């Protein structure tokens, strides 16, 4: 069977900036940071690190209290983002009148229901209770998000959950893309969500010594990818969803098409659990270009993984240089994590949306906190220091590189 084109017809998110797509992208283009200091009122002991949250998100208001009560916060964010993307794509909510057996869901999460599990541990060990809520398992399971999405939207096809650390949602999107392109699915809801606020999770990341320090005054500038004074990543919560649809199906129903997903590549460094290797990233980048039928000169923007870690940033630049050669010096690159933080399992999805919007709006968001502060080890590409609208954007890549050496790259084309 010939490969089919895959349209992006729905976008939805719950982000640190809220849920409005236009506002989300406008604030990225403006270089506005959503990073704030972690509130410590409900934690056993205070944590001195910046954090990104979605403070205006009210799950009961968005989902209704009965449905929200059946979900951990990571699934609530997933369902809200999926509802928003579904409404954006213009397809009706499920009412049983339409067969959706080849419509499915692929979702990414690195942590799953850690808040539910931590609550259970506290009840067992701190409060001495002998029984937990009968909902504990279904609140905590990693596939709760895609299960709820499939149920609520009547998706009778494949329903899968991907847990691949920071590449979780990029891989979910890539696998959803493959299902539609191959003809296995007509419509796929895909994306990712994570909530790393659990005290134990935050302490575990702190112990890795990859977290940026900060206080209330300096937190907005705490994440500085590619900068000479970068000090680590900033965790955050959020959810982001895309609706992928077979192109002819979308055109036939008159759908608005935000963009086209045209390529996906993965690889494993197979060298170290937490230390990235350029060779592995090179394989993922090259595989994506080949899958998309694109040459290096066809790419007009790269949304970098860019976590602001000492080892990660130079390796990513080296990989881009290896793949793009002489073109690399003129290749616009930015890391939007500098503004919205690292959303772990949701990172690939929110950055995919940022990349699709960059192509749609013909504007490249900057890497915040980098102007006049570039690490010489990260030179070699065209770092975007302020928003650009000065060139035609045809195609773009979004990079996601994870602990465990898992690499995923997505290729998008303007509609």
C-alpha positions in Angstrom: 0.0 0.0 0.0 1.3 3.5 -0.9 2.1 5.7 2.0 -0.5 8.3 2.8 0.0 11.9 3.7 -0.8 12.9 7.3 -2.4 16.2 8.1 -2.4 17.9 11.5 -6.0 19.0 12.0 -6.2 19.6 15.7 -4.0 21.2 18.4 -4.7 21.5 22.1 -2.8 22.1 25.2 -2.8 22.9 28.9 0.4 24.9 29.3 2.1 27.1 31.8 0.6 30.0 29.7 -2.9 28.5 29.8 -4.8 26.8 27.0 -5.1 29.4 24.3 -3.0 28.4 21.3 -2.6 31.9 19.9 -1.6 33.3 23.3 0.8 30.4 23.9 2.7 31.1 20.7 2.6 34.9 21.0 4.3 34.6 24.4 6.9 32.2 23.1 7.6 34.6 20.2 7.9 37.5 22.7 10.4 35.5 24.8 8.3 35.5 27.9 9.2 33.0 30.5 6.5 31.0 32.4 9.0 29.7 35.0 8.2 30.5 38.6 9.5 29.4 42.0 8.1 26.1 43.3 5.4 26.7 45.9 6.1 24.6 49.0 3.0 24.8 51.1 1.9 21.2 50.6 5.3 19.6 50.7 6.9 17.9 53.7 10.0 20.1 53.4 10.7 23.0 51.1 12.4 22.6 47.7 14.7 25.4 46.5 14.3 25.0 42.8 12.3 26.8 40.1 9.3 25.0 38.6 6.7 25.5 36.0 3.0 24.8 36.8 -0.4 25.4 35.2 -2.0 27.3 38.1 -5.2 28.3 36.3 -6.1 24.7 35.4 -9.4 23.6 37.0 -10.1 20.0 36.1 -13.6 20.0 37.5 -14.5 22.9 35.4 -13.0 21.5 32.2 -13.9 17.9 32.6 -16.7 17.8 35.1 -16.2 16.6 38.6 -17.3 12.9 38.1 -14.8 12.4 35.3 -12.0 14.4 36.9 -12.3 12.4 40.1 -11.4 9.2 38.2 -8.1 10.7 37.1 -4.7 11.6 38.5 -3.6 15.1 37.5 -1.5 13.8 34.6 -4.6 12.2 33.0 -6.7 15.3 33.7 -4.2 17.4 31.8 -4.2 14.8 29.0 -7.9 14.7 28.7 -8.2 18.5 28.7 -5.6 18.8 26.0 -7.2 16.0 23.9 -10.7 17.6 24.2 -9.2 21.0 23.1 -7.4 19.4 20.1 -10.5 17.4 19.2 -12.7 20.5 19.3 -10.1 22.3 17.3 -10.1 19.6 14.5 -13.9 20.0 14.0 -14.8 16.3 14.4 -17.9 15.6 16.5 -17.7 14.1 20.0 -18.6 10.4 20.0 -22.3 9.6 20.0 -22.2 6.0 18.7 -23.5 7.0 15.3 -20.1 6.7 13.5 -17.8 3.7 13.3 -14.4 4.7 14.7 -12.7 1.3 14.7 -9.6 2.7 12.8 -9.4 5.8 15.0 -7.0 5.5 17.9 -4.8 7.1 20.5 -1.0 7.2 21.2 0.0 9.0 24.4 3.3 9.7 26.1 4.1 10.1 29.8 7.4 9.6 31.6 5.9 9.5 35.1 2.2 8.5 34.9 0.2 8.8 38.0 3.0 9.6 40.5 0.8 12.0 42.5 -1.7 9.1 43.1 1.0 6.7 44.1 2.7 9.2 46.4 -0.6 10.0 48.1 -1.0 6.2 48.7 2.5 5.9 50.1 1.8 8.7 52.6 -1.4 7.2 53.7 0.3 3.8 54.3 3.5 4.9 55.9 2.8 8.3 57.4 -0.8 7.9 58.5 -0.7 4.2 59.2 -3.7 3.3 57.1 -4.1 -0.3 56.0 -6.3 0.3 53.0 -6.1 2.5 50.0 -8.7 3.9 47.7 -10.0 1.3 45.3 -9.2 3.8 42.6 -5.5 3.8 43.4 -4.5 1.5 40.6 -6.5 3.1 37.8 -5.4 6.6 38.9 -1.8 5.6 38.8 -1.4 3.4 35.8 0.5 5.0 32.9 -2.1 4.1 30.3 -4.9 5.8 32.2 -4.5 8.9 29.9 -4.9 7.1 26.6 -7.6 4.9 28.0 -9.7 7.9 29.1 -9.1 9.7 25.8 -10.2 6.6 23.8 -13.3 6.1 26.0 -14.4 9.8 25.9 -13.9 10.2 22.2 -15.1 6.8 21.1 -11.8 5.7 19.6 -12.1 2.0 18.8 -8.7 1.4 17.2 -5.3 1.1 18.7 -4.8 2.7 22.2 -1.1 2.8 23.3 1.0 4.4 26.0 4.7 5.3 25.5 7.0 5.8 28.5 10.4 6.7 27.1 11.5 9.4 29.6 11.8 12.8 27.9 11.1 11.4 24.5 7.8 9.8 25.5 5.4 12.1 23.6 7.7 12.6 20.6 7.7 8.8 20.1 4.0 8.7 20.7 3.4 11.3 17.9 5.8 9.4 15.6 4.1 6.1 16.2 0.7 7.7 15.6 2.0 9.2 12.4 3.2 5.8 11.2 -0.2 4.3 11.8 -2.0 6.9 9.8 0.6 7.0 7.0 0.5 3.2 6.6 -3.3 3.0 6.4 -3.7 1.3 9.8 -5.6 4.3 11.1 -7.5 7.2 9.7 -7.4 9.5 12.8 -5.1 9.4 15.8 -5.1 11.5 18.9 -1.6 11.8 20.2 0.6 13.8 22.6 1.7 13.7 26.2 1.3 14.9 29.7 3.3 14.8 32.9 3.1 16.2 36.5 6.5 16.0 38.3 5.3 17.9 41.4 5.3 14.8 43.6 7.8 15.4 46.4 9.6 12.2 45.9 10.0 12.8 42.1 11.3 16.3 42.7 13.8 15.1 45.3 15.0 12.4 42.9 15.7 14.9 40.1 17.4 17.2 42.6 19.7 14.3 43.6 20.8 14.0 39.9 22.3 17.5 40.2 20.9 18.5 36.8 18.3 21.0 38.2 18.8 24.7 37.9 18.8 26.5 41.3 16.8 29.6 41.7 14.7 31.9 43.9 11.5 33.9 43.4 13.5 36.8 41.8 15.7 34.8 39.4 13.4 31.9 38.5 12.1 33.3 35.2 15.7 33.3 33.8 16.7 30.0 35.5 16.6 27.9 32.3 19.4 29.0 29.9 20.0 26.5 27.1 23.3 26.9 25.3 24.4 29.7 27.6 27.9 29.8 29.1 26.3 30.2 32.6 23.6 27.5 32.2 23.0 25.5 35.4 20.5 22.9 34.5 16.9 22.2 33.6 13.7 23.3 35.1 10.8 20.8 35.5 7.2 21.6 34.7 3.8 20.2 34.2 1.5 20.3 31.2 -0.3 18.4 28.5 -0.4 18.8 24.8 -2.3 17.0 22.1 -2.4 16.8 18.3 -5.0 15.2 16.0 -3.4 13.5 13.0 -5.6 12.6 10.1 -5.3 11.0 6.7 -4.9 13.9 4.3 -7.7 13.0 1.9 -10.1 12.3 4.8 -9.3 15.8 6.2 -9.7 17.5 2.8 -12.9 15.7 2.0 -14.6 17.0 5.2 -13.2 20.6 4.7 -10.9 20.5 7.8 -8.5 23.3 8.6 -5.0 21.9 8.3 -2.4 23.4 10.6 0.5 21.6 8.9 1.8 18.2 7.8 3.9 15.7 9.6 6.2 14.2 7.1 9.0 12.3 8.9 10.0 10.5 12.1 13.2 8.9 13.2 14.5 7.2 16.3 17.7 5.7 17.6 19.4 4.6 20.8 22.8 5.8 21.9 23.4 2.4 23.5 26.4 3.8 25.5 25.2 5.3 28.8 22.0 5.8 30.7 22.2 9.5 31.2 25.2 10.8 29.2 24.1 11.6 25.6 26.2 10.8 22.5 26.2 12.7 19.3 26.4 9.6 17.1 23.0 8.4 18.4 21.4 11.7 17.8 22.9 11.9 14.3 21.3 8.6 13.5 17.8 9.8 14.6 18.2 13.1 12.7 19.4 11.4 9.5 16.7 8.8 9.7 14.0 11.5 10.0 15.3 13.4 7.0 15.4 10.2 5.0 11.9 9.2 6.2 10.5 12.6 5.2 12.4 12.7 1.8 14.0 16.0 2.9 17.6 17.2 2.4 19.4 19.4 5.0 18.8 22.5 2.9 15.1 21.9 3.1 15.0 22.5 6.9 14.4 26.1 7.9 14.1 25.7 11.7 15.0 23.2 14.4 13.2 23.3 17.8 16.1 21.9 19.9 15.8 19.5 22.8 17.9 22.1 24.6 17.6 21.3 28.3 20.4 23.7 29.5 22.5 20.9 30.9 26.3 21.0 30.7 26.6 17.8 28.7 23.4 17.8 26.7 23.6 21.1 24.9 27.0 20.8 23.2 26.3 17.2 22.1 23.1 18.3 20.4 24.9 21.1 18.6 27.6 18.6 17.5 24.9 16.3 16.2 23.3 19.1 14.1 26.7 20.1 12.7 27.4 16.5 11.7 24.1 16.1 9.9 23.8 19.6 8.3 27.5 20.2 7.6 28.2 23.6 6.2 24.4 24.4 6.3 24.5 24.2 10.1 26.0 27.7 10.6 22.9 29.2 8.9 20.4 26.7 10.5 18.0 28.6 12.8 17.9 26.8 16.2 16.0 27.6 19.3 15.1 25.9 22.6 11.6 26.9 23.8 12.3 25.0 27.1 14.0 28.2 28.1 10.5 29.6 28.6 8.0 26.8 29.2 10.4 24.5 31.0 11.0 20.8 30.6 7.6 19.0 30.7 9.2 15.6 30.7 6.8 13.2 28.9 4.9 16.2 27.5 8.0 18.0 26.3 8.0 16.5 22.8 4.3 17.2 22.3 4.4 20.9 23.4 7.5 21.5 21.4 5.9 19.8 18.4 3.0 22.2 18.7 5.4 25.1 19.0 7.1 23.9 15.8 3.9 23.5 13.9 2.8 27.0 14.9 6.2 28.4 13.8 5.5 27.0 10.3 1.9 28.1 10.3 2.6 31.6 11.6 5.9 31.9 9.8 7.7 33.0 13.0 10.5 31.5 14.9 10.5 31.8 18.7 13.8 32.5 20.4 15.9 30.8 23.0 15.4 33.1 26.0 18.3 34.1 28.3 20.9 33.5 25.6 21.7 36.9 24.1 25.3 37.8 24.7 25.9 34.7 26.7 26.6 31.8 24.2 28.8 29.0 25.3 31.6 28.6 22.7 31.1 24.9 22.9 27.5 25.4 21.6 28.5 27.6 18.7 28.2 26.3 15.1 24.5 26.8 14.5 22.4 29.9 14.0 20.9 30.5 17.5 17.7 32.5 17.4 18.1 35.2 20.1 14.9 37.2 19.2 11.9 36.2 17.2 12.3 36.0 13.5 9.8 36.6 10.7 12.3 37.4 7.9 12.2 34.2 5.8 9.9 31.6 4.3 9.6 28.6 6.6 8.9 25.4 4.6 9.9 22.6 6.9 11.2 22.1 10.5 12.4 19.5 12.9 11.6 19.0 16.6 14.2 17.1 18.7 13.6 15.0 21.8 16.5 13.2 23.4 15.9 11.1 26.6 17.7 9.4 29.5 18.4 5.9 28.4 19.8 7.1 25.2 16.5 7.2 23.4 16.3 9.8 20.6 13.3 10.9 18.6 13.0 13.5 15.9 9.9 14.7 14.1 9.7 16.5 10.8 6.9 18.9 9.9 6.0 20.8 6.7 4.0 24.0 6.3 0.5 23.3 4.9 
